[in-house]
Amino acid sequence: MSTAVHDRMVPRTAREIIRNFVPTWFAAIMGTGAISILFSSFPYGHNTQPMKILSLLFFFLNLFLFLLFTALTITRYYLYPHTWAIMLRHPTMSLYTGCFPMGITTLINVSVDVINVGYGFGGQSFLYFIWAVWWIDVAISVLCCWGMVHIMSTLQRHSLQAMTAAWLLPVVTLTVAASSGGVLARAMQQYSPFNALISVAVAVFMVTIGLTLALMIITIYVLRLIVYGLPPGPKILSVFLPLGPTAQSGYAVLLIGQNFKSLLPLHHGSSDFLRSNITGDIVHVVCVCVAFLLWSLAVMCIVFALLGIHTALRRRTHLPFRLPFWGLVFPNGVFANLTINLSTTFDSRFLRVFGAIYAVATLLVWCFVATRTVALVFDRTIFDAPALEELDMAQFNDHADQKEPFSSTVTSVTV
């Protein structure tokens, strides 16, 4: 791209920034929320006041960014309604719509575990308010999953060679929302075991569908890697995305098992299954085993991701900083969180230390990505919308073609 065209496409006014504000920004909400969760679950000193304060600092930063990004998104589609259809038809940018509901779930988890349970803020009323927000998030997650998969197959053109792990973003919304259901159910048991059981049942439904679709897509993705090699250029960073559905599903399943163990047996109704004294323990044991299985799959994904990054660096692949760098934070954050929770379940020193080290490494990644993002916000080069760039480029070329005959005429007269 020529310098003139590039300068033309760099947003210079507030309206241009709003026009180029894409759903990828909500990946920053996911990443920042993951850090807040890690401070609240860190295996060393997580119940101390400094760790709670750090978790709250990241939470309120995340809440501010979420409200700001949501306002900018609403303004964008109000001022430029045609960008909605353009975004949905774009085979890559549309996938990041799933980041919106997943960002909400990180706010829900900290609101429950730290603010409501940890500090006792709001009591039952606040918890039920968060529960209502979760149901809205569930509806959005379901819409993103089924809606985007349908749009991918009807309105967009995809090829195996161009595929990246970003295909996972719409379907992983269900597994992330399922984990929030488990967090809410754990806190809600003291007020309403029935509502807690409903939340767990919905979580089971969502994690089953989300994990099944995710494993299908991961299978296709491995085929793409074997047939066509690593994704080119900055797309190589997507190799970490399979961590998301495997690790977050493991965390959701672990919470589901814990909730069933404490909620069952029921003392009403005629279901022998739910009234049995051993059902809760059996479900809990199965869920712990499944969670460890998914943790093992996540470790496999990490190894492949690190090997891919190592190969890309050896080939001196150019990796310009862009918003998708935020995709490094959330998947690694949820893996660290699952590792820490499994260390508590198994009372494993190895998992506890490994989870703590991985959490610190994820925090360092967040610091790097956040610092680079802030720097590029000031020069406005990070505000780019690939779908609109293609449209602007076409309009720029059409305008240049229209001016060309006039320019030639002037030249001939001058000569």
Buried (B, 14 or more C-beta within 10 A) or exposed (E): EEEEBEEEBBBEEEEBBBBBBBBBBBBBBBBBBBBBBBBBBBBEEBEEEEBBEBBBEBBEBBBEBBEEBBEBBEBBBEEBEEBEEBBBBBBBBBBBBBBBBBBBBBBBBBBBBBBBBBEEEBEEEBBBEBBEBBBEBBEBBBBBBBBBBEBBEEEBEEEEEBBBBBBBBBBBBBBBBBBBBBBBBBBBBEBBBEBBBBBBBBBBBBBBBBBEBBBEBBEEBEEBBEEBEBBBEBBBBBBBBBBBBBBBBBBBBBBBBBBBBEBBBBEEEEEEEBBBEEBBBBBBEBBBEBBBEBBEBBBEBBEBBEEBBEEBEEEEBEBEBBBBBBBBBBBBBBBBBBBBBBBBBEEBEEBBBBBBEBBEEBBEBBEBBBEBBEEBEEEBBBBBBBBBBEBBBEEBEEEEEEEEEEEEEEEEEEE
